[in-house]
């Protein structure tokens, strides 16, 4: 995507400030591309959520309800968590330690398709974040990136729900959230449209989007009304309709007109995959000659099709489907694809946020596509479409349908479009007019960057994450061990007092110093030598204090009693203390050596979260050799795909192997094993056997072929060493 001022502004606000961002724009302005690139190379720890199952799968994330374990009942502010008085609020906050750690550690919460998020749902999210992060800050202090177009799909709110909520909210839209109204956020509106290039069509679309439905606009659009339009199948038109029953009726009718037998393909579902999130039909019924739409991007290296590509079934049997793509004319043998129903978990060993797959949906990435609903067309682009929007029932529905088309010539109306069909909400218009005024100027951006810089410094020199578990440990030790180890407990209490005096209190005074220095140098604070030198000196001072503290409270402390429960509590608090201590010490050491810049600090923090701040010391009584042998049992695997070409080659090989052996792909090689192999690139069988989720049976069957694929990719590159 060529240079785009608004995209650059959005990236700067997200990457270099902590301010909330509402990223909006007309259909086809690059919002999805922005999110994709942010996920690929962003420096912040983020999770991506969406209001619906389909939107979440398209965005590569989870639903808001699923991640935050929210009930579907309306959320009533300043009252119970749910309108059902029989269900206590705390039930919905029974989060695992992994989930709590994820919530506490993320830098950025991305909410895609924000136009569909209800105001009470956003406040419910705020309630959870405050509970587990900072109670005094909206959304617990986490940065929000809200992506969507308010002129497109609106939130769904039943009359009985609104009867409850209208007392608390002016509108059901996200911008009426009480928590959001307590924050400062910036709106960035993307203006360049990449989907349509026809200036006249763009003008008409903008008129519909903005509610300027003049007689001239309606007349121009209705010139595309062609009564009894019957395109040839080679033209590849798709019907966009307002209701599911209309789409089903058209698809069934067209399918029945085709000669030849029908073939049914049953989806394979592993684990948990809710029906409302199915990306296509569980039982897919097709015939030769059927018009179909791909519902997933091609995962192979060829990128032969994308989500929304229209084609025709040119050959079909019980175990084979060939589709000819309308645009390219190429004939493809379609393979089954997999969709994951994932949730976020925190790996206690690697300290990384990763997706844990709860279920997988295997099916051919196709669906009959003579007709789909306008809601299902969200995010798709078509060269030719027949639109029936006369029964539009929701705000923005007509605009969504019209904006799916690349050109006016490719659009046909099956019924005239009336002014009544173009539904616009005045509340949305008022908000958009106000939001456009919140795009920050250069001075405001500088302020946000400075604010973020000092905020991260304050995070670095905040020692409460170390102090809290230390206090709990000393308290638990005094309670259970004072009679056995009175001298040791006395030393512990003295060390805690010294920590408060020499670290916590000094850090408070130090915060005043660097905040004043940054404030006195608003334009060059990040590169100012005196500020950097002061920060490095401070980091070195506190690093030395923490290392001294670690000697007093060693991780393998042998203090114990005859009470197993007390010992268990002591070990838990000591482990928590050393996790925080190790992370803080490593960050201080890095800052003392390299200085402090926001981007590099975040990268280092994320790297430490993945790799851990230090090697784990051997347990008491365990030799270094035993510890190393245990450590080498399985390698740690980064969550990101570090070598996409190798990853795709392994996926392609697995797909070919599963087809030839007529077994599911996961039987050949698990997805997690592919991730480990592509990231760590083992060069011999010993290293291959260290890959998680890959065992001896797989090595015997496929080991040599897998190593051959890796070697073809790496060539003379660095081998995966056994001691990594």
C-alpha positions as CSV (number, residue, x, y, z in Angstrom):
1,X,0.0,0.0,0.0
2,X,1.5,3.3,-1.1
3,X,2.2,6.2,1.1
4,X,-0.9,7.1,3.1
5,X,-0.8,9.9,5.7
6,X,-3.8,8.6,7.7
7,X,-2.4,5.1,7.9
8,X,1.0,6.5,9.0
9,X,-0.8,8.6,11.7
10,X,-2.7,5.6,13.0
11,X,0.4,3.5,13.2
12,X,2.3,6.3,15.0
13,X,-0.5,6.7,17.6
14,X,-0.8,2.9,18.2
15,X,3.0,2.2,18.3
16,X,4.3,5.3,20.0
17,X,1.6,6.5,22.3
18,X,-0.8,5.0,24.8
19,X,-3.9,6.9,23.7
20,X,-7.0,5.0,22.5
21,X,-7.6,5.1,18.7
22,X,-10.7,4.8,16.7
23,X,-9.7,3.8,13.2
24,X,-12.5,4.3,10.7
25,X,-13.0,4.9,7.1
26,X,-15.2,4.0,4.1
27,X,-15.4,0.4,2.8
28,X,-12.1,-0.6,1.1
29,X,-9.9,2.0,2.7
30,X,-7.4,-0.5,4.1
31,X,-8.6,-1.1,7.7
32,X,-8.1,-4.9,7.4
33,X,-4.7,-4.5,5.8
34,X,-3.6,-2.2,8.6
35,X,-4.6,-4.7,11.3
36,X,-2.9,-7.5,9.4
37,X,0.4,-5.6,9.2
38,X,0.1,-4.5,12.9
39,X,-0.1,-8.2,13.9
40,X,2.8,-9.1,11.7
41,X,5.3,-6.5,12.9
42,X,3.8,-4.6,15.8
43,X,6.0,-4.1,18.9
44,X,3.2,-4.3,21.5
45,X,1.7,-7.4,23.2
46,X,-1.8,-7.4,21.7
47,X,-4.9,-9.5,21.5
48,X,-7.5,-9.2,18.7
49,X,-11.1,-9.5,19.5
50,X,-14.4,-9.0,17.7
51,X,-18.1,-9.0,18.5
52,X,-19.2,-12.0,16.5
53,X,-17.8,-15.4,15.7
54,X,-17.5,-14.9,12.0
55,X,-15.8,-11.5,12.5
56,X,-13.5,-12.9,15.1
57,X,-12.4,-15.7,12.7
58,X,-11.9,-13.3,9.9
59,X,-9.8,-11.1,12.1
60,X,-7.8,-14.0,13.4
61,X,-8.9,-13.6,17.0
62,X,-11.6,-14.4,19.5
63,X,-15.0,-13.0,20.4
64,X,-15.3,-10.5,23.2
65,X,-17.8,-12.6,25.0
66,X,-15.5,-15.7,24.9
67,X,-12.3,-14.0,26.0
68,X,-13.8,-12.0,28.8
69,X,-16.3,-14.8,29.7
70,X,-19.2,-12.4,29.5
71,X,-22.9,-13.4,29.7
72,X,-25.1,-12.6,26.7
73,X,-27.5,-10.7,29.0
74,X,-27.3,-6.9,28.9
75,X,-24.7,-5.4,31.2
76,X,-26.3,-3.0,33.7
77,X,-23.8,-0.3,34.9
78,X,-23.5,0.3,38.6
79,X,-25.6,-2.7,39.3
80,X,-25.2,-6.5,39.1
81,X,-23.0,-7.9,36.4
82,X,-26.0,-9.5,34.8
83,X,-29.7,-8.8,34.8
84,X,-30.3,-12.3,36.1
85,X,-30.3,-11.8,39.8
86,X,-30.0,-15.5,40.4
87,X,-26.5,-15.6,38.9
88,X,-23.9,-13.8,41.0
89,X,-21.5,-11.5,39.3
90,X,-18.4,-13.3,40.5
91,X,-19.3,-16.4,38.5
92,X,-18.2,-14.6,35.4
93,X,-14.8,-13.6,36.9
94,X,-13.6,-17.1,37.7
95,X,-10.7,-16.7,35.4
96,X,-7.7,-19.0,35.3
97,X,-4.3,-17.7,36.4
98,X,-3.3,-17.8,32.7
99,X,-6.2,-15.6,31.6
100,X,-5.5,-13.2,34.5
101,X,-1.8,-12.9,33.5
102,X,-2.7,-12.3,29.9
103,X,-5.1,-9.5,30.9
104,X,-2.5,-7.9,33.1
105,X,0.3,-8.2,30.6
106,X,-1.2,-6.9,27.3
107,X,-0.2,-3.5,25.9
108,X,-2.9,-3.2,23.3
109,X,-6.5,-4.5,23.0
110,X,-7.7,-4.5,19.4
111,X,-11.5,-4.6,18.8
112,X,-12.4,-5.2,15.1
113,X,-15.8,-4.4,13.7
114,X,-16.4,-2.0,16.5
115,X,-19.6,-0.7,14.8
116,X,-21.3,-3.9,15.9
117,X,-20.2,-3.6,19.6
118,X,-22.9,-2.5,21.9
119,X,-22.2,0.2,24.5
120,X,-23.0,-2.1,27.4
121,X,-20.7,-4.8,26.1
122,X,-17.8,-2.3,26.0
123,X,-18.6,-1.3,29.6
124,X,-18.6,-5.0,30.6
125,X,-15.1,-5.3,29.1
126,X,-14.1,-2.2,31.1
127,X,-15.4,-3.9,34.2
128,X,-13.3,-7.0,33.7
129,X,-10.2,-5.0,32.9
130,X,-10.5,-2.8,35.9
131,X,-11.0,-5.8,38.1
132,X,-7.7,-7.4,37.1
133,X,-5.6,-4.4,36.1
134,X,-6.0,-0.8,37.4
135,X,-9.4,-0.2,39.2
136,X,-9.0,3.6,38.8
137,X,-8.5,3.8,35.1
138,X,-11.0,3.2,32.3
139,X,-10.3,-0.2,30.7
140,X,-7.8,-0.9,33.4
141,X,-5.2,1.4,31.7
142,X,-4.8,-0.8,28.6
143,X,-4.7,0.9,25.2
144,X,-7.6,0.3,22.8
145,X,-7.5,0.2,19.1
146,X,-11.1,0.2,17.8
147,X,-11.5,-0.6,14.1
148,X,-14.6,-0.2,12.1
149,X,-17.0,1.9,10.0
150,X,-20.1,3.2,11.8
151,X,-21.9,3.5,8.5
152,X,-21.7,-0.2,8.1
153,X,-23.1,-3.0,10.3
154,X,-24.8,-1.7,13.5
155,X,-25.0,-3.5,16.8
156,X,-27.9,-6.0,17.3
157,X,-30.1,-5.1,20.2
158,X,-33.4,-6.7,20.9
159,X,-36.4,-4.6,22.0
160,X,-36.5,-6.3,25.4
161,X,-32.8,-5.6,26.0
162,X,-33.1,-2.0,25.0
163,X,-36.0,-1.6,27.4
164,X,-33.5,-2.3,30.1
165,X,-30.5,-0.4,28.6
166,X,-32.1,2.8,27.4
167,X,-32.2,4.1,31.0
168,X,-28.4,4.0,31.1
169,X,-27.3,4.7,27.5
170,X,-28.2,7.3,24.9
171,X,-27.6,4.9,22.0
172,X,-26.7,1.2,21.7
173,X,-23.5,2.2,19.8
174,X,-20.0,1.7,21.3
175,X,-19.4,5.4,21.6
176,X,-22.1,5.7,24.2
177,X,-20.1,3.5,26.6
178,X,-19.7,5.2,29.9
179,X,-16.1,4.0,30.2
180,X,-15.1,5.3,26.8
181,X,-16.7,8.7,27.5
182,X,-14.3,9.0,30.5
183,X,-11.3,8.6,28.3
184,X,-9.5,10.6,25.7
185,X,-9.3,8.9,22.3
186,X,-8.3,10.0,18.8
187,X,-10.2,9.3,15.6
188,X,-8.3,8.6,12.5
189,X,-10.4,8.4,9.3
190,X,-8.9,6.7,6.3
191,X,-9.8,8.5,3.2
192,X,-8.2,6.8,0.2
193,X,-10.4,4.0,-1.2
194,X,-8.5,1.1,-2.6
195,X,-11.5,-1.0,-3.6
196,X,-13.2,1.3,-6.1
197,X,-11.5,3.5,-8.7
198,X,-14.6,4.9,-10.5
199,X,-14.9,8.5,-9.3
200,X,-18.6,8.8,-10.2
201,X,-19.4,5.6,-8.3
202,X,-17.4,6.8,-5.3
203,X,-19.4,10.0,-5.3
204,X,-22.7,8.0,-5.3
205,X,-21.4,5.7,-2.5
206,X,-20.4,8.6,-0.4
207,X,-23.8,10.2,-0.8
208,X,-25.5,7.1,0.4
209,X,-23.0,6.7,3.2
210,X,-23.6,10.2,4.4
211,X,-27.3,10.2,4.0
212,X,-27.4,12.6,1.1
213,X,-30.0,10.7,-0.9
214,X,-31.0,13.5,-3.3
215,X,-33.3,12.7,-6.2
216,X,-30.3,12.9,-8.5
217,X,-28.4,10.3,-6.5
218,X,-31.3,7.9,-6.4
219,X,-32.0,8.4,-10.1
220,X,-28.4,7.6,-11.0
221,X,-28.3,4.5,-8.9
222,X,-31.7,3.3,-10.2
223,X,-30.4,3.4,-13.7
224,X,-28.8,0.1,-12.7
225,X,-32.3,-1.4,-12.1
226,X,-32.7,-4.0,-14.8
227,X,-36.1,-5.8,-14.6
228,X,-36.0,-9.5,-15.1
229,X,-32.2,-9.5,-15.4
230,X,-31.0,-13.0,-16.3
231,X,-27.2,-13.0,-16.6
232,X,-25.4,-16.0,-18.1
233,X,-23.5,-18.2,-15.7
234,X,-20.2,-17.1,-17.2
235,X,-20.8,-13.5,-16.0
236,X,-20.4,-14.7,-12.4
237,X,-23.0,-12.4,-10.8
238,X,-23.8,-12.8,-7.1
239,X,-27.1,-11.8,-5.4
240,X,-26.9,-9.7,-2.3
241,X,-30.1,-9.8,-0.3
242,X,-31.3,-8.7,3.1
243,X,-32.6,-11.9,4.6
244,X,-31.3,-15.5,4.9
245,X,-34.5,-17.0,3.5
246,X,-34.1,-15.0,0.3
247,X,-30.5,-16.3,-0.2
248,X,-31.5,-19.9,0.6
249,X,-34.4,-19.7,-1.9
250,X,-32.2,-18.4,-4.7
251,X,-29.4,-20.9,-4.1
252,X,-31.8,-23.9,-3.9
253,X,-33.6,-22.8,-7.0
254,X,-30.4,-22.4,-9.0
255,X,-29.0,-25.7,-7.7
256,X,-32.1,-27.5,-8.7
257,X,-31.9,-26.2,-12.3
258,X,-28.5,-27.8,-12.8
259,X,-28.4,-31.3,-14.4
260,X,-26.5,-34.1,-12.9
261,X,-26.2,-35.6,-9.4
262,X,-25.7,-33.8,-6.1
263,X,-22.6,-34.5,-4.0
264,X,-22.6,-33.9,-0.2
265,X,-19.4,-33.2,1.7
266,X,-19.6,-33.4,5.5
267,X,-17.4,-31.2,7.6
268,X,-15.1,-32.8,10.2
269,X,-15.3,-31.0,13.6
270,X,-12.7,-31.6,16.3
271,X,-13.1,-30.3,19.8
272,X,-15.3,-27.3,20.4
273,X,-16.5,-25.2,17.5
274,X,-19.9,-23.5,18.0
275,X,-22.4,-23.8,15.2
276,X,-22.9,-20.0,15.0
277,X,-19.2,-19.7,14.0
278,X,-19.3,-22.2,11.2
279,X,-17.6,-20.5,8.2
280,X,-19.5,-22.6,5.7
281,X,-22.1,-25.3,5.6
282,X,-21.6,-28.3,7.8
283,X,-23.1,-30.4,5.0
284,X,-21.9,-28.8,1.8
285,X,-24.1,-29.8,-1.2
286,X,-22.8,-29.1,-4.7
287,X,-23.2,-30.0,-8.3
288,X,-21.1,-29.6,-11.4
289,X,-21.9,-26.1,-12.8
290,X,-22.7,-24.7,-9.3
291,X,-21.6,-21.1,-8.7
292,X,-19.5,-21.0,-5.5
293,X,-17.6,-18.5,-3.4
294,X,-14.3,-19.3,-1.6
295,X,-14.7,-18.4,2.0
296,X,-11.1,-18.5,3.0
297,X,-7.8,-17.2,1.7
298,X,-5.6,-19.9,0.0
299,X,-3.1,-21.0,2.7
300,X,-0.7,-22.5,0.1
301,X,2.3,-20.6,-1.2
302,X,0.5,-20.1,-4.6
303,X,-2.2,-17.8,-3.1
304,X,-4.6,-19.0,-5.8
305,X,-7.8,-17.5,-4.4
306,X,-8.9,-15.2,-1.6
307,X,-12.0,-15.0,0.6
308,X,-14.7,-13.8,-1.8
309,X,-13.3,-15.3,-5.0
310,X,-16.2,-16.4,-7.3
311,X,-15.9,-19.6,-9.4
312,X,-17.8,-22.4,-11.0
313,X,-17.6,-26.1,-10.1
314,X,-16.3,-27.7,-13.4
315,X,-15.7,-31.2,-12.1
316,X,-16.8,-33.0,-9.0
317,X,-16.9,-36.5,-7.4
318,X,-17.3,-37.9,-4.0
319,X,-13.7,-37.0,-3.0
320,X,-12.8,-34.2,-5.5
321,X,-13.9,-30.7,-6.4
322,X,-12.4,-28.6,-9.2
323,X,-13.4,-24.9,-9.5
324,X,-12.7,-22.5,-12.3
325,X,-12.1,-19.0,-11.0
326,X,-14.0,-16.2,-12.8
327,X,-11.3,-13.7,-12.7
328,X,-8.2,-15.7,-13.6
329,X,-9.9,-18.5,-15.6
330,X,-7.6,-21.0,-13.8
331,X,-9.0,-24.4,-12.8
332,X,-8.1,-25.3,-9.2
333,X,-8.3,-28.6,-7.4
334,X,-9.8,-27.5,-4.1
335,X,-8.5,-29.0,-0.9
336,X,-10.2,-29.0,2.5
337,X,-9.2,-26.2,4.8
338,X,-9.2,-25.8,8.5
339,X,-10.6,-23.0,10.7
340,X,-9.6,-22.7,14.3
341,X,-11.7,-21.8,17.2
342,X,-9.0,-20.4,19.4
343,X,-8.6,-18.8,22.8
344,X,-5.6,-16.9,24.3
345,X,-3.6,-18.6,27.0
346,X,-0.3,-17.7,28.7
347,X,2.5,-20.2,28.7
348,X,3.9,-20.3,32.2
349,X,7.2,-21.7,30.9
350,X,7.8,-19.2,28.0
351,X,5.7,-16.4,29.4
352,X,4.3,-15.8,25.9
353,X,0.7,-15.1,24.9
354,X,-0.4,-17.7,22.5
355,X,-3.6,-19.1,21.0
356,X,-4.9,-22.4,22.3
357,X,-7.1,-24.1,19.8
358,X,-10.3,-25.4,21.3
359,X,-11.7,-26.8,18.1
360,X,-11.1,-27.1,14.4
361,X,-13.6,-27.1,11.5
362,X,-12.4,-29.0,8.4
363,X,-14.4,-28.4,5.2
364,X,-14.0,-27.4,1.6
365,X,-13.6,-23.6,1.6
366,X,-16.7,-23.1,-0.6
367,X,-20.4,-22.3,-0.3
368,X,-23.1,-22.0,-3.0
369,X,-22.9,-18.3,-4.0
370,X,-25.7,-17.4,-6.4
371,X,-26.9,-15.4,-3.4
372,X,-25.6,-14.4,0.1
373,X,-27.0,-12.0,2.7
374,X,-25.6,-8.4,2.9
375,X,-24.4,-9.1,6.4
376,X,-22.4,-12.1,5.2
377,X,-20.9,-10.0,2.5
378,X,-19.2,-7.7,5.0
379,X,-15.5,-7.4,4.2
380,X,-15.9,-9.0,0.7
381,X,-15.4,-7.4,-2.8
382,X,-17.2,-8.4,-6.0
383,X,-16.8,-7.5,-9.6
384,X,-20.5,-8.2,-10.4
385,X,-23.5,-8.2,-8.0
386,X,-27.2,-8.2,-8.2
387,X,-28.6,-6.3,-5.2
388,X,-32.0,-6.4,-3.6
389,X,-32.0,-3.9,-0.8
390,X,-35.6,-2.9,-0.9
391,X,-36.3,-4.7,2.4
392,X,-33.4,-3.1,4.3
393,X,-34.1,-3.1,8.0
394,X,-30.9,-1.8,9.6
395,X,-28.7,1.3,9.6
396,X,-26.0,1.1,6.8
397,X,-27.3,-2.0,5.2
398,X,-27.9,-0.5,1.8
399,X,-24.4,1.2,1.8
400,X,-22.7,-2.1,2.8
401,X,-24.4,-3.9,-0.2
402,X,-23.5,-1.1,-2.7
403,X,-20.0,-0.7,-1.5
404,X,-19.2,-4.4,-2.1
405,X,-18.9,-3.7,-5.8
406,X,-15.8,-2.4,-7.5
407,X,-17.7,-0.4,-10.2
408,X,-21.1,0.9,-11.0
409,X,-21.1,-1.1,-14.2
410,X,-20.8,-4.3,-12.2
411,X,-23.8,-3.5,-10.1
412,X,-27.4,-4.5,-11.0
413,X,-30.5,-3.7,-8.9
414,X,-33.2,-6.4,-8.9
415,X,-35.6,-3.8,-7.4
416,X,-35.5,0.0,-7.4
417,X,-33.8,1.5,-4.5
418,X,-36.0,3.9,-2.6
419,X,-35.0,6.6,-0.1
420,X,-36.8,4.5,2.5
421,X,-34.3,1.7,1.9
422,X,-31.3,3.9,2.9
423,X,-31.5,3.9,6.6
424,X,-29.3,6.3,8.5
425,X,-29.1,6.9,12.2
426,X,-28.9,10.6,13.3
427,X,-26.9,9.6,16.4
428,X,-24.2,8.1,14.2
429,X,-24.1,11.2,12.0
430,X,-23.7,13.4,15.0
431,X,-21.0,11.3,16.5
432,X,-19.0,11.1,13.2
433,X,-19.2,14.9,12.8
434,X,-17.8,15.3,16.3
435,X,-15.2,12.5,16.0
436,X,-13.7,14.1,12.9
437,X,-12.7,17.0,15.1
438,X,-10.6,14.7,17.4
439,X,-7.9,13.8,14.8
440,X,-4.8,15.1,16.6
441,X,-2.4,17.7,15.2
442,X,1.3,17.6,15.5
443,X,1.4,19.2,18.9
444,X,-1.1,16.8,20.3
445,X,0.8,13.8,19.0
446,X,4.0,15.1,20.6
447,X,2.2,15.4,23.9
448,X,0.9,11.8,23.6
449,X,4.3,10.5,22.7
450,X,5.9,12.3,25.7
451,X,3.1,11.1,28.0
452,X,3.7,7.5,26.8
453,X,7.5,7.8,27.2
454,X,7.2,8.9,30.8
455,X,4.5,6.3,31.4
456,X,6.8,3.4,30.3
457,X,9.6,4.8,32.4
458,X,7.2,4.8,35.4
459,X,6.4,1.2,34.6
460,X,10.1,0.3,34.4
461,X,10.8,1.9,37.8
462,X,7.6,0.7,39.5
463,X,8.7,-2.0,41.9
464,X,5.3,-2.9,43.3
465,X,5.2,-6.1,41.2
466,X,8.3,-7.2,43.2
467,X,7.3,-5.8,46.5
468,X,3.8,-7.5,46.7
469,X,4.9,-11.1,46.4
470,X,8.0,-10.4,48.6
471,X,5.7,-9.1,51.3
472,X,3.4,-12.1,51.0
473,X,6.4,-14.4,51.2
474,X,7.9,-12.7,54.3
475,X,4.5,-12.7,55.9
476,X,3.9,-16.4,55.2
477,X,7.4,-17.3,56.4
478,X,7.0,-15.4,59.6
479,X,3.7,-17.1,60.3
480,X,4.9,-20.6,59.7
481,X,8.6,-20.6,60.4
482,X,9.3,-18.0,63.1
483,X,9.9,-20.6,65.8
484,X,12.2,-22.7,63.6
485,X,14.2,-20.0,61.9
486,X,13.9,-16.8,64.1
487,X,17.3,-15.4,62.9
488,X,16.5,-16.0,59.2
489,X,13.0,-14.4,59.5
490,X,14.6,-11.4,61.2
491,X,17.0,-11.0,58.3
492,X,14.0,-11.3,55.9
493,X,12.1,-8.6,57.7
494,X,15.2,-6.3,57.7
495,X,15.7,-6.9,54.0
496,X,12.1,-6.0,53.3
497,X,12.5,-2.8,55.2
498,X,15.7,-2.0,53.3
499,X,13.8,-2.6,50.0
500,X,11.1,-0.1,51.0
501,X,13.7,2.5,52.0
502,X,16.3,2.0,49.3
503,X,14.2,0.9,46.3
504,X,10.5,1.8,46.6
505,X,11.0,5.2,48.3
506,X,14.0,6.2,46.1
507,X,12.0,5.2,43.0
508,X,9.2,7.6,44.0
509,X,11.7,10.5,44.2
510,X,13.4,9.4,41.0
511,X,10.1,9.5,39.2
512,X,9.8,13.2,40.0
513,X,13.3,13.8,38.6
514,X,12.9,12.1,35.2
515,X,9.3,13.5,34.8
516,X,10.6,17.0,35.3
517,X,13.5,16.5,33.0
518,X,11.3,15.2,30.2
519,X,8.8,18.0,30.7
520,X,11.7,20.5,30.4
521,X,12.7,19.0,27.0
522,X,9.4,18.4,25.2
523,X,10.8,18.0,21.7
524,X,14.1,16.1,22.3
525,X,13.6,14.1,25.5
526,X,14.0,10.7,23.8
527,X,17.5,11.5,22.6
528,X,18.6,14.0,25.3
529,X,22.0,12.9,26.6
530,X,21.3,14.1,30.2
531,X,18.0,12.3,30.4
532,X,19.4,9.1,28.9
533,X,22.4,9.2,31.3
534,X,20.1,9.8,34.3
535,X,17.9,6.9,33.3
536,X,20.8,4.5,32.7
537,X,22.4,5.5,36.1
538,X,19.0,4.9,37.8
539,X,18.6,1.6,36.1
540,X,22.1,0.5,37.2
541,X,21.4,1.6,40.8
542,X,18.1,-0.4,41.1
543,X,19.6,-3.4,39.3
544,X,22.3,-3.7,41.9
545,X,19.7,-3.5,44.7
546,X,17.6,-6.2,43.1
547,X,20.5,-8.5,42.6
548,X,21.5,-8.1,46.3
549,X,17.8,-8.9,47.2
550,X,18.0,-12.1,45.1
551,X,21.0,-13.3,47.2
552,X,19.0,-12.9,50.4
553,X,15.9,-14.6,48.9
554,X,17.4,-17.4,46.7
555,X,15.0,-19.2,44.4
556,X,16.0,-22.6,45.9
557,X,15.6,-21.5,49.5
558,X,15.5,-24.6,51.7
559,X,13.4,-23.1,54.5
560,X,10.6,-25.6,55.2
561,X,8.3,-26.9,57.9
562,X,6.3,-30.0,58.5
563,X,3.2,-28.3,57.2
564,X,2.8,-29.2,53.6
565,X,0.2,-26.5,52.9
566,X,2.5,-23.8,54.4
567,X,5.4,-25.1,52.3
568,X,3.3,-25.0,49.2
569,X,2.2,-21.4,49.9
570,X,5.9,-20.4,50.5
571,X,7.0,-22.0,47.2
572,X,4.2,-20.3,45.3
573,X,5.1,-16.9,46.7
574,X,8.8,-17.4,46.1
575,X,8.1,-18.4,42.5
576,X,6.0,-15.4,41.9
577,X,8.6,-13.1,43.5
578,X,11.4,-14.5,41.3
579,X,9.3,-14.2,38.1
580,X,8.8,-10.5,38.8
581,X,12.3,-10.0,40.1
582,X,13.9,-11.7,37.1
583,X,11.9,-9.7,34.6
584,X,12.5,-6.4,36.4
585,X,16.2,-7.1,36.8
586,X,16.7,-8.0,33.1
587,X,14.8,-4.9,31.9
588,X,16.9,-2.7,34.2
589,X,20.1,-4.3,33.0
590,X,19.1,-3.8,29.4
591,X,18.2,-0.1,30.0
592,X,21.5,0.5,31.9
593,X,23.4,-0.8,28.9
594,X,21.3,0.5,26.0
595,X,19.4,3.5,27.3
596,X,15.6,3.9,27.0
597,X,13.6,4.2,23.8
598,X,9.9,3.1,23.7
599,X,10.1,0.8,20.7
600,X,13.2,-1.0,21.8
601,X,12.0,-1.2,25.4
602,X,8.8,-2.9,24.2
603,X,10.6,-5.3,22.0
604,X,12.9,-6.3,24.8
605,X,10.0,-6.7,27.2
606,X,8.2,-8.9,24.7
607,X,11.3,-10.9,24.0
608,X,11.8,-11.5,27.7
609,X,8.2,-12.5,28.1
610,X,8.7,-15.2,25.4
611,X,12.2,-16.4,26.4
612,X,12.2,-15.7,30.1
613,X,14.6,-13.4,31.9
614,X,17.0,-16.1,32.9
615,X,17.7,-19.8,32.9
616,X,16.0,-21.7,35.6
617,X,18.4,-22.8,38.3
618,X,18.5,-26.6,39.1
619,X,16.3,-27.7,41.9
620,X,17.9,-28.6,45.2
621,X,19.7,-31.9,45.0
622,X,19.6,-31.9,41.2
623,X,22.9,-31.9,39.3
624,X,23.6,-29.5,36.4
625,X,23.8,-32.5,34.1
626,X,20.3,-33.7,35.2
627,X,18.9,-30.2,34.9
628,X,20.3,-29.8,31.4
629,X,19.0,-33.2,30.3
630,X,15.5,-32.3,31.6
631,X,15.7,-28.9,29.9
632,X,16.7,-30.4,26.6
633,X,13.7,-32.8,26.6
634,X,11.7,-30.4,24.4
635,X,12.6,-27.0,22.9
636,X,10.7,-23.8,23.5
637,X,8.9,-22.6,20.4
638,X,8.1,-18.9,19.6
639,X,4.4,-18.3,18.9
640,X,4.9,-16.3,15.7
641,X,5.7,-17.9,12.3
642,X,9.4,-16.9,11.9
643,X,9.9,-18.6,8.5
644,X,6.6,-18.3,6.5
645,X,8.0,-20.0,3.4
646,X,9.2,-23.1,5.3
647,X,5.9,-23.1,7.3
648,X,3.9,-23.1,4.0
649,X,6.1,-25.8,2.5
650,X,5.5,-28.1,5.5
651,X,1.7,-27.4,5.4
652,X,1.7,-28.2,1.7
653,X,3.6,-31.4,2.2
654,X,1.2,-32.4,5.1
655,X,-1.8,-31.7,2.9
656,X,-0.4,-33.8,0.0
657,X,0.5,-36.6,2.4
658,X,-3.0,-36.6,4.1
659,X,-4.6,-36.7,0.7
660,X,-2.6,-39.6,-0.6
661,X,-3.1,-41.6,2.6
662,X,-6.8,-40.5,3.0
663,X,-6.3,-39.5,6.6
664,X,-6.9,-36.1,8.3
665,X,-3.9,-33.8,8.1
666,X,-3.4,-33.7,11.9
667,X,-2.8,-37.5,11.9
668,X,0.3,-36.8,9.7
669,X,1.6,-33.9,11.7
670,X,0.1,-31.6,14.3
671,X,-0.1,-27.9,13.6
672,X,1.9,-27.1,16.7
673,X,4.7,-29.4,15.4
674,X,4.7,-27.6,12.1
675,X,5.1,-24.3,14.0
676,X,8.0,-25.7,16.0
677,X,9.8,-27.3,13.0
678,X,9.5,-24.1,10.8
679,X,10.6,-21.8,13.7
680,X,13.5,-23.9,15.0
681,X,14.6,-25.6,11.7
682,X,16.1,-28.8,13.1
683,X,18.9,-30.3,10.9
684,X,19.2,-33.8,12.4
685,X,17.0,-36.4,13.9
686,X,18.1,-35.6,17.5
687,X,17.0,-32.0,17.1
688,X,13.8,-33.0,15.3
689,X,12.8,-35.2,18.3
690,X,13.1,-32.2,20.6
691,X,10.3,-30.4,18.7
692,X,7.1,-30.3,20.9
693,X,4.2,-32.4,19.7
694,X,6.5,-34.5,17.5
695,X,7.4,-38.0,18.7
696,X,9.3,-41.1,17.7
697,X,6.5,-42.6,15.6
698,X,6.3,-39.5,13.4
699,X,10.1,-39.4,13.1
700,X,10.2,-43.0,11.9
701,X,7.5,-42.4,9.3
702,X,8.2,-38.9,8.1
703,X,11.4,-37.7,9.8
704,X,13.8,-37.9,6.8
705,X,11.3,-36.2,4.5
706,X,10.7,-33.4,7.0
707,X,14.5,-32.9,7.5
708,X,14.9,-32.8,3.7
709,X,12.3,-30.0,3.4
710,X,14.0,-28.1,6.2
711,X,17.4,-28.5,4.5
712,X,16.1,-27.4,1.2
713,X,14.9,-24.2,2.8
714,X,17.9,-23.5,5.1
715,X,20.6,-24.4,2.5
716,X,23.8,-23.5,4.3
717,X,22.0,-21.5,7.0
718,X,22.5,-21.9,10.7
719,X,21.4,-25.2,12.2
720,X,19.2,-25.5,15.2
721,X,21.7,-26.1,18.0
722,X,20.8,-28.6,20.7
723,X,21.6,-26.1,23.5
724,X,19.4,-23.3,22.3
